[in-house]
Amino acid sequence: MPNCFKFHTVIERHWQRPNALLSFFLKPLSLLFARIAAKRRADFLSGRRKSEKLPVPVVVVGNIHAGGTGKTPIVAALVSGLQEKGVKVGIISRGYGRKSKAGHVLNAESRAEDAGDEPLLLFRKTGAPTAVGSSRAEAGRALLAAHPNIGLIVADDGLQHYALRRDVEIAVFPAADTGRTDLDLLPNGNLREPLSRLDSVDAVVVSGGKVDASFMPSENMFHSRIETGQIYRLNRPSEILDTGRLKNQTVAAVAGIAKPERFFDSLRSMGITLNQTVALPDHADISAADLPDADAVIITEKDAVKFSDGIGLNHVWVLPVCAIIEPDLSDFVFEQLEGVLKAV
């Protein structure tokens, strides 16, 4: 794992600050990847490969990037907004990082190894019926069988999963990349599809930071920012941390997310002095043994779902976050599907 993680770190650094030597070797592979991706999409659009239609509308929230774009909080905000409008929403996902390959409809006893960390987090935050599976259509069928009153399904990720038809496509794009001219497809860059793919989606949500003025890929463009909540004790959200008590304690922060520095910076912006930071690979397994020795350890919500009971971890705290999307993305989706939703 350490060597793989180190290699992945080198590649990710290259994606952000391209290295001419690496580009020389990786560019031909990116050209090949582009041809394969384009042919695959064309096959589905032309009908040469079959795409399944579920009996309820499907909204896909995905990205053209490999790696974190802040998508999961956006999905949670969209689902919550639709629920407030009275829509019975379900969630489907691949369930990346889970141990089992079988499809799974989440329940109160589900664990991260059953469902994956992000689907479990979405399930707990929104209360929406959720299912995972390598085939999104299969996950959707299982979800509807278990919850036949669902009127709309939100697919977390899956923009490139063309085997499932979608009624609305929403792409999440990081603000930091809106002005870049050196973006490329995998493996020379971190794009799964070319930037031109954004021209065909129904809406683009630019996540975090300032947007380059020239970035106008869609007439329906939204902006999201992350707001932090009050830090709470692991598995006990009603117990709020008094951050003032941390001044005389050793504090560590642990994050198994795509861009851990964003998490560490959020804590520092709250006036918390971090004596130690631990950055793990995205979706990494984490246990009590992986936590550093400190008076207080603060982790992400995504990592918190991996601790099912929290026994003996009274010193572990969780920083909750939520996405604020402007204009209201749920209004847009509701308007796009209003006629269909009324018929469901």
C-alpha positions as a Markdown table, in Angstrom:
| # | Residue | x | y | z |
|---|---|---|---|---|
| 1 | Met | 0.0 | 0.0 | 0.0 |
| 2 | Pro | 2.7 | 2.6 | 0.8 |
| 3 | Asn | 4.4 | 2.2 | -2.6 |
| 4 | Cys | 1.1 | 2.3 | -4.4 |
| 5 | Phe | 0.0 | 5.4 | -2.4 |
| 6 | Lys | 3.4 | 7.1 | -3.2 |
| 7 | Phe | 3.0 | 6.4 | -7.0 |
| 8 | His | -0.6 | 7.7 | -6.9 |
| 9 | Thr | 0.6 | 10.8 | -5.1 |
| 10 | Val | 3.2 | 11.4 | -7.9 |
| 11 | Ile | 0.5 | 11.1 | -10.6 |
| 12 | Glu | -1.9 | 13.4 | -8.7 |
| 13 | Arg | 0.9 | 16.0 | -8.4 |
| 14 | His | 1.5 | 15.7 | -12.1 |
| 15 | Trp | -2.2 | 16.3 | -12.8 |
| 16 | Gln | -2.1 | 19.5 | -10.9 |
| 17 | Arg | 1.4 | 20.7 | -12.0 |
| 18 | Pro | 2.2 | 18.8 | -15.3 |
| 19 | Asn | 5.7 | 17.4 | -15.6 |
| 20 | Ala | 7.1 | 17.5 | -19.2 |
| 21 | Leu | 8.8 | 14.1 | -18.9 |
| 22 | Leu | 5.8 | 12.3 | -17.5 |
| 23 | Ser | 3.6 | 14.0 | -20.2 |
| 24 | Phe | 5.9 | 12.6 | -22.9 |
| 25 | Phe | 5.2 | 9.1 | -21.8 |
| 26 | Leu | 1.6 | 9.4 | -20.7 |
| 27 | Lys | 0.2 | 11.5 | -23.6 |
| 28 | Pro | -0.1 | 8.6 | -26.1 |
| 29 | Leu | -2.0 | 6.6 | -23.4 |
| 30 | Ser | -4.4 | 9.6 | -23.0 |
| 31 | Leu | -5.1 | 9.7 | -26.7 |
| 32 | Leu | -5.9 | 6.0 | -26.7 |
| 33 | Phe | -8.1 | 6.5 | -23.6 |
| 34 | Ala | -10.0 | 9.3 | -25.4 |
| 35 | Arg | -10.7 | 7.1 | -28.4 |
| 36 | Ile | -12.0 | 4.3 | -26.2 |
| 37 | Ala | -14.2 | 6.6 | -24.1 |
| 38 | Ala | -15.6 | 8.3 | -27.2 |
| 39 | Lys | -16.5 | 5.0 | -28.9 |
| 40 | Arg | -18.1 | 3.6 | -25.8 |
| 41 | Arg | -20.4 | 6.7 | -25.4 |
| 42 | Ala | -21.2 | 6.7 | -29.1 |
| 43 | Asp | -22.2 | 3.0 | -28.9 |
| 44 | Phe | -24.7 | 3.7 | -26.2 |
| 45 | Leu | -26.1 | 6.8 | -27.8 |
| 46 | Ser | -26.5 | 5.1 | -31.2 |
| 47 | Gly | -28.2 | 2.0 | -29.6 |
| 48 | Arg | -25.4 | -0.4 | -30.6 |
| 49 | Arg | -25.1 | -1.1 | -26.8 |
| 50 | Lys | -28.2 | -1.3 | -24.7 |
| 51 | Ser | -29.1 | 1.2 | -22.0 |
| 52 | Glu | -31.8 | 0.4 | -19.5 |
| 53 | Lys | -34.7 | 2.7 | -18.5 |
| 54 | Leu | -36.0 | 2.5 | -15.0 |
| 55 | Pro | -39.7 | 3.1 | -14.4 |
| 56 | Val | -39.0 | 6.3 | -12.5 |
| 57 | Pro | -37.0 | 9.4 | -13.5 |
| 58 | Val | -33.2 | 9.2 | -12.9 |
| 59 | Val | -31.0 | 12.2 | -12.1 |
| 60 | Val | -27.3 | 11.5 | -12.4 |
| 61 | Val | -24.9 | 13.7 | -10.4 |
| 62 | Gly | -21.4 | 12.9 | -11.6 |
| 63 | Asn | -18.2 | 14.4 | -12.8 |
| 64 | Ile | -15.7 | 14.2 | -15.6 |
| 65 | His | -12.8 | 14.2 | -13.2 |
| 66 | Ala | -11.2 | 11.2 | -11.4 |
| 67 | Gly | -10.9 | 12.1 | -7.8 |
| 68 | Gly | -12.7 | 14.4 | -5.4 |
| 69 | Thr | -14.8 | 17.3 | -6.7 |
| 70 | Gly | -17.0 | 17.8 | -3.7 |
| 71 | Lys | -19.8 | 15.8 | -5.2 |
| 72 | Thr | -21.1 | 13.9 | -2.2 |
| 73 | Pro | -22.2 | 17.0 | -0.2 |
| 74 | Ile | -23.9 | 18.2 | -3.4 |
| 75 | Val | -25.8 | 15.0 | -3.8 |
| 76 | Ala | -26.9 | 15.2 | -0.1 |
| 77 | Ala | -28.0 | 18.8 | -0.6 |
| 78 | Leu | -30.0 | 18.0 | -3.8 |
| 79 | Val | -31.7 | 15.0 | -2.2 |
| 80 | Ser | -32.6 | 17.0 | 0.9 |
| 81 | Gly | -34.0 | 19.8 | -1.2 |
| 82 | Leu | -36.2 | 17.5 | -3.2 |
| 83 | Gln | -37.4 | 15.8 | 0.0 |
| 84 | Glu | -38.5 | 19.2 | 1.2 |
| 85 | Lys | -40.6 | 19.6 | -1.9 |
| 86 | Gly | -42.4 | 16.3 | -1.1 |
| 87 | Val | -40.5 | 14.1 | -3.6 |
| 88 | Lys | -39.9 | 10.6 | -2.5 |
| 89 | Val | -36.2 | 10.3 | -3.5 |
| 90 | Gly | -34.0 | 7.2 | -3.6 |
| 91 | Ile | -30.2 | 7.0 | -4.1 |
| 92 | Ile | -28.2 | 4.5 | -6.0 |
| 93 | Ser | -24.4 | 4.3 | -6.2 |
| 94 | Arg | -21.7 | 1.9 | -7.2 |
| 95 | Gly | -20.6 | 1.7 | -3.6 |
| 96 | Tyr | -16.9 | 2.2 | -4.2 |
| 97 | Gly | -14.5 | 0.6 | -1.6 |
| 98 | Arg | -17.0 | -1.9 | -0.2 |
| 99 | Lys | -15.9 | -5.5 | 0.4 |
| 100 | Ser | -18.9 | -7.3 | -1.1 |
| 101 | Lys | -19.6 | -7.4 | -4.9 |
| 102 | Ala | -23.3 | -8.2 | -4.4 |
| 103 | Gly | -26.0 | -5.6 | -4.6 |
| 104 | His | -27.1 | -4.2 | -1.3 |
| 105 | Val | -30.1 | -2.2 | -0.2 |
| 106 | Leu | -29.0 | -0.2 | 2.9 |
| 107 | Asn | -30.7 | -0.6 | 6.3 |
| 108 | Ala | -30.0 | 0.6 | 9.8 |
| 109 | Glu | -27.5 | -2.2 | 10.3 |
| 110 | Ser | -25.5 | -1.6 | 7.1 |
| 111 | Arg | -21.8 | -1.0 | 7.4 |
| 112 | Ala | -19.2 | 0.7 | 5.2 |
| 113 | Glu | -17.9 | -2.7 | 4.1 |
| 114 | Asp | -21.4 | -3.6 | 2.9 |
| 115 | Ala | -22.2 | -0.3 | 1.1 |
| 116 | Gly | -19.1 | 1.9 | 0.7 |
| 117 | Asp | -18.4 | 4.9 | 2.8 |
| 118 | Glu | -20.1 | 7.6 | 0.6 |
| 119 | Pro | -23.5 | 5.8 | 0.1 |
| 120 | Leu | -23.6 | 5.0 | 3.8 |
| 121 | Leu | -22.9 | 8.6 | 4.6 |
| 122 | Leu | -25.7 | 9.8 | 2.2 |
| 123 | Phe | -28.1 | 7.3 | 3.7 |
| 124 | Arg | -27.5 | 8.5 | 7.2 |
| 125 | Lys | -27.5 | 12.2 | 6.4 |
| 126 | Thr | -30.6 | 12.2 | 4.2 |
| 127 | Gly | -32.6 | 9.1 | 5.4 |
| 128 | Ala | -33.3 | 8.4 | 1.7 |
| 129 | Pro | -33.7 | 4.8 | 0.7 |
| 130 | Thr | -30.3 | 3.8 | -0.8 |
| 131 | Ala | -28.9 | 0.8 | -2.8 |
| 132 | Val | -25.5 | 0.0 | -4.2 |
| 133 | Gly | -24.4 | -2.2 | -7.0 |
| 134 | Ser | -21.8 | -2.4 | -9.8 |
| 135 | Ser | -24.8 | -2.2 | -12.2 |
| 136 | Arg | -26.7 | 1.0 | -11.4 |
| 137 | Ala | -29.8 | -0.4 | -13.2 |
| 138 | Glu | -29.7 | -3.5 | -11.0 |
| 139 | Ala | -29.3 | -1.3 | -7.9 |
| 140 | Gly | -32.2 | 0.8 | -9.1 |
| 141 | Arg | -34.5 | -2.3 | -9.6 |
| 142 | Ala | -33.6 | -3.6 | -6.1 |
| 143 | Leu | -34.3 | -0.2 | -4.6 |
| 144 | Leu | -37.7 | 0.1 | -6.2 |
| 145 | Ala | -38.6 | -3.5 | -5.2 |
| 146 | Ala | -37.8 | -2.7 | -1.6 |
| 147 | His | -39.3 | 0.8 | -1.7 |
| 148 | Pro | -42.0 | 0.9 | -4.4 |
| 149 | Asn | -43.2 | 4.4 | -3.3 |
| 150 | Ile | -40.0 | 6.1 | -4.6 |
| 151 | Gly | -40.8 | 8.7 | -7.3 |
| 152 | Leu | -37.3 | 9.7 | -8.4 |
| 153 | Ile | -33.8 | 8.2 | -8.2 |
| 154 | Val | -30.6 | 10.2 | -7.8 |
| 155 | Ala | -27.5 | 8.3 | -9.0 |
| 156 | Asp | -24.5 | 9.3 | -7.0 |
| 157 | Asp | -21.7 | 9.3 | -9.7 |
| 158 | Gly | -22.3 | 7.3 | -12.8 |
| 159 | Leu | -22.1 | 10.1 | -15.4 |
| 160 | Gln | -20.1 | 7.6 | -17.5 |
| 161 | His | -22.3 | 4.6 | -16.6 |
| 162 | Tyr | -24.3 | 4.8 | -19.9 |
| 163 | Ala | -25.9 | 1.4 | -19.3 |
| 164 | Leu | -28.5 | 3.3 | -17.2 |
| 165 | Arg | -30.6 | 5.9 | -19.0 |
| 166 | Arg | -31.0 | 9.2 | -17.3 |
| 167 | Asp | -33.5 | 12.0 | -17.5 |
| 168 | Val | -31.2 | 14.8 | -16.1 |
| 169 | Glu | -27.4 | 14.9 | -16.1 |
| 170 | Ile | -25.6 | 17.2 | -13.6 |
| 171 | Ala | -21.8 | 17.5 | -13.7 |
| 172 | Val | -19.8 | 18.7 | -10.8 |
| 173 | Phe | -16.7 | 20.6 | -11.8 |
| 174 | Pro | -14.0 | 22.1 | -9.4 |
| 175 | Ala | -13.6 | 25.8 | -9.5 |
| 176 | Ala | -9.8 | 25.5 | -9.4 |
| 177 | Asp | -9.9 | 23.9 | -12.8 |
| 178 | Thr | -12.2 | 26.3 | -14.6 |
| 179 | Gly | -9.3 | 28.5 | -16.0 |
| 180 | Arg | -6.9 | 25.7 | -16.8 |
| 181 | Thr | -5.7 | 25.0 | -20.3 |
| 182 | Asp | -3.5 | 22.0 | -19.5 |
| 183 | Leu | -6.3 | 19.6 | -18.5 |
| 184 | Asp | -6.0 | 16.2 | -20.2 |
| 185 | Leu | -7.6 | 12.8 | -20.1 |
| 186 | Leu | -6.4 | 9.8 | -18.0 |
| 187 | Pro | -3.6 | 9.0 | -17.3 |
| 188 | Asn | -1.8 | 12.2 | -18.4 |
| 189 | Gly | -4.6 | 14.2 | -16.7 |
| 190 | Asn | -7.4 | 13.5 | -14.4 |
| 191 | Leu | -10.3 | 13.7 | -16.8 |
| 192 | Arg | -12.5 | 10.7 | -17.6 |
| 193 | Glu | -14.1 | 12.5 | -20.6 |
| 194 | Pro | -13.1 | 15.7 | -22.5 |
| 195 | Leu | -14.2 | 19.1 | -21.4 |
| 196 | Ser | -16.6 | 19.2 | -24.4 |
| 197 | Arg | -18.7 | 16.6 | -22.5 |
| 198 | Leu | -19.9 | 19.5 | -20.3 |
| 199 | Asp | -21.7 | 20.9 | -23.3 |
| 200 | Ser | -24.1 | 18.0 | -23.3 |
| 201 | Val | -25.2 | 17.9 | -19.7 |
| 202 | Asp | -28.3 | 19.6 | -18.3 |
| 203 | Ala | -26.4 | 21.6 | -15.6 |
| 204 | Val | -22.9 | 22.2 | -14.3 |
| 205 | Val | -22.3 | 22.7 | -10.6 |
| 206 | Val | -18.9 | 24.5 | -10.0 |
| 207 | Ser | -17.7 | 23.5 | -6.6 |
| 208 | Gly | -15.6 | 25.7 | -4.2 |
| 209 | Gly | -13.7 | 28.8 | -4.9 |
| 210 | Lys | -13.8 | 31.5 | -7.6 |
| 211 | Val | -14.7 | 30.6 | -11.2 |
| 212 | Asp | -12.8 | 31.8 | -14.2 |
| 213 | Ala | -14.9 | 34.3 | -16.1 |
| 214 | Ser | -14.5 | 32.4 | -19.4 |
| 215 | Phe | -15.9 | 29.2 | -18.0 |
| 216 | Met | -19.5 | 28.9 | -19.4 |
| 217 | Pro | -20.0 | 25.3 | -20.4 |
| 218 | Ser | -23.8 | 25.3 | -19.8 |
| 219 | Glu | -26.6 | 27.9 | -19.7 |
| 220 | Asn | -27.6 | 26.2 | -16.4 |
| 221 | Met | -24.6 | 26.8 | -14.2 |
| 222 | Phe | -24.7 | 26.6 | -10.4 |
| 223 | His | -22.1 | 27.3 | -7.7 |
| 224 | Ser | -21.6 | 25.4 | -4.4 |
| 225 | Arg | -19.6 | 26.1 | -1.3 |
| 226 | Ile | -19.0 | 24.0 | 1.8 |
| 227 | Glu | -20.1 | 25.2 | 5.2 |
| 228 | Thr | -18.9 | 23.4 | 8.4 |
| 229 | Gly | -21.1 | 22.6 | 11.3 |
| 230 | Gln | -20.4 | 22.0 | 14.9 |
| 231 | Ile | -17.9 | 19.3 | 15.7 |
| 232 | Tyr | -19.6 | 16.4 | 17.5 |
| 233 | Arg | -18.5 | 13.3 | 19.3 |
| 234 | Leu | -18.2 | 10.1 | 17.2 |
| 235 | Asn | -21.7 | 8.5 | 16.8 |
| 236 | Arg | -23.2 | 11.0 | 19.3 |
| 237 | Pro | -24.2 | 14.0 | 17.2 |
| 238 | Ser | -25.9 | 15.7 | 20.2 |
| 239 | Glu | -22.6 | 16.0 | 22.1 |
| 240 | Ile | -20.9 | 19.1 | 20.7 |
| 241 | Leu | -17.2 | 19.8 | 21.1 |
| 242 | Asp | -16.2 | 23.0 | 23.0 |
| 243 | Thr | -13.2 | 23.9 | 20.9 |
| 244 | Gly | -11.9 | 26.2 | 23.5 |
| 245 | Arg | -11.0 | 23.2 | 25.7 |
| 246 | Leu | -8.6 | 22.0 | 23.0 |
| 247 | Lys | -6.0 | 24.8 | 23.6 |
| 248 | Asn | -4.3 | 22.8 | 26.3 |
| 249 | Gln | -4.7 | 19.4 | 24.6 |
| 250 | Thr | -2.9 | 17.6 | 21.8 |
| 251 | Val | -5.1 | 17.5 | 18.7 |
| 252 | Ala | -4.7 | 15.3 | 15.6 |
| 253 | Ala | -6.8 | 15.3 | 12.4 |
| 254 | Val | -7.2 | 12.2 | 10.2 |
| 255 | Ala | -8.8 | 12.2 | 6.7 |
| 256 | Gly | -9.3 | 9.5 | 4.1 |
| 257 | Ile | -10.7 | 11.7 | 1.4 |
| 258 | Ala | -9.5 | 12.8 | -2.0 |
| 259 | Lys | -8.1 | 16.2 | -0.9 |
| 260 | Pro | -7.4 | 16.0 | 2.8 |
| 261 | Glu | -5.8 | 19.4 | 3.0 |
| 262 | Arg | -9.2 | 21.0 | 2.6 |
| 263 | Phe | -10.3 | 19.2 | 5.8 |
| 264 | Phe | -7.2 | 20.2 | 7.7 |
| 265 | Asp | -7.5 | 23.8 | 6.5 |
| 266 | Ser | -11.2 | 23.9 | 7.6 |
| 267 | Leu | -10.2 | 22.9 | 11.1 |
| 268 | Arg | -7.4 | 25.5 | 11.3 |
| 269 | Ser | -9.8 | 28.2 | 10.1 |
| 270 | Met | -11.9 | 27.3 | 13.1 |
| 271 | Gly | -9.0 | 28.3 | 15.3 |
| 272 | Ile | -7.9 | 24.7 | 16.1 |
| 273 | Thr | -4.2 | 24.0 | 16.4 |
| 274 | Leu | -3.4 | 20.7 | 14.9 |
| 275 | Asn | -0.4 | 18.9 | 16.4 |
| 276 | Gln | -0.6 | 16.1 | 13.9 |
| 277 | Thr | -2.3 | 15.5 | 10.5 |
| 278 | Val | -2.7 | 12.1 | 8.9 |
| 279 | Ala | -3.7 | 12.0 | 5.2 |
| 280 | Leu | -4.9 | 8.5 | 4.1 |
| 281 | Pro | -5.9 | 7.4 | 0.6 |
| 282 | Asp | -9.4 | 8.2 | -0.5 |
| 283 | His | -11.9 | 5.5 | 0.7 |
| 284 | Ala | -9.1 | 3.9 | 2.8 |
| 285 | Asp | -10.1 | 1.4 | 5.5 |
| 286 | Ile | -9.6 | 2.9 | 8.9 |
| 287 | Ser | -9.8 | 1.4 | 12.4 |
| 288 | Ala | -9.0 | 2.5 | 15.9 |
| 289 | Ala | -5.5 | 1.2 | 15.5 |
| 290 | Asp | -4.9 | 3.7 | 12.7 |
| 291 | Leu | -5.7 | 6.7 | 14.9 |
| 292 | Pro | -2.8 | 8.7 | 16.3 |
| 293 | Asp | -2.2 | 9.0 | 20.0 |
| 294 | Ala | -3.7 | 12.4 | 20.9 |
| 295 | Asp | -6.1 | 13.9 | 23.5 |
| 296 | Ala | -8.5 | 14.6 | 20.7 |
| 297 | Val | -8.7 | 13.2 | 17.2 |
| 298 | Ile | -11.0 | 14.9 | 14.6 |
| 299 | Ile | -12.1 | 12.9 | 11.5 |
| 300 | Thr | -14.3 | 13.5 | 8.5 |
| 301 | Glu | -18.0 | 12.3 | 8.3 |
| 302 | Lys | -16.9 | 10.1 | 5.5 |
| 303 | Asp | -14.4 | 8.3 | 7.7 |
| 304 | Ala | -16.8 | 8.4 | 10.7 |
| 305 | Val | -19.2 | 5.9 | 9.1 |
| 306 | Lys | -16.4 | 3.2 | 9.2 |
| 307 | Phe | -16.7 | 3.2 | 13.0 |
| 308 | Ser | -20.0 | 1.4 | 13.6 |
| 309 | Asp | -20.0 | 1.5 | 17.4 |
| 310 | Gly | -17.3 | 3.9 | 18.6 |
| 311 | Ile | -16.7 | 1.9 | 21.8 |
| 312 | Gly | -13.6 | 3.2 | 23.5 |
| 313 | Leu | -13.3 | 6.1 | 21.1 |
| 314 | Asn | -14.6 | 8.9 | 23.3 |
| 315 | His | -11.7 | 11.1 | 22.2 |
| 316 | Val | -12.8 | 11.0 | 18.5 |
| 317 | Trp | -14.8 | 13.8 | 17.1 |
| 318 | Val | -16.4 | 14.5 | 13.7 |
| 319 | Leu | -16.6 | 17.6 | 11.6 |
| 320 | Pro | -19.9 | 17.8 | 9.6 |
| 321 | Val | -20.1 | 19.7 | 6.4 |
| 322 | Cys | -22.9 | 20.7 | 4.0 |
| 323 | Ala | -23.0 | 22.1 | 0.5 |
| 324 | Ile | -24.8 | 25.4 | -0.2 |
| 325 | Ile | -25.8 | 25.5 | -3.9 |
| 326 | Glu | -26.8 | 28.7 | -5.6 |
| 327 | Pro | -29.2 | 29.0 | -7.3 |
| 328 | Asp | -31.2 | 26.2 | -5.7 |
| 329 | Leu | -30.4 | 23.0 | -7.6 |
| 330 | Ser | -33.4 | 21.1 | -6.3 |
| 331 | Asp | -35.7 | 23.8 | -7.9 |
| 332 | Phe | -34.0 | 23.3 | -11.2 |
| 333 | Val | -34.4 | 19.5 | -11.1 |
| 334 | Phe | -38.0 | 19.7 | -9.9 |
| 335 | Glu | -38.9 | 22.1 | -12.7 |
| 336 | Gln | -37.2 | 19.8 | -15.3 |
| 337 | Leu | -39.2 | 16.8 | -14.1 |
| 338 | Glu | -42.3 | 18.3 | -12.6 |
| 339 | Gly | -44.7 | 16.9 | -15.2 |
| 340 | Val | -43.2 | 13.4 | -14.9 |
| 341 | Leu | -43.1 | 13.5 | -11.1 |
| 342 | Lys | -46.8 | 14.4 | -11.0 |
| 343 | Ala | -47.6 | 11.3 | -13.1 |
| 344 | Val | -45.5 | 8.9 | -10.9 |
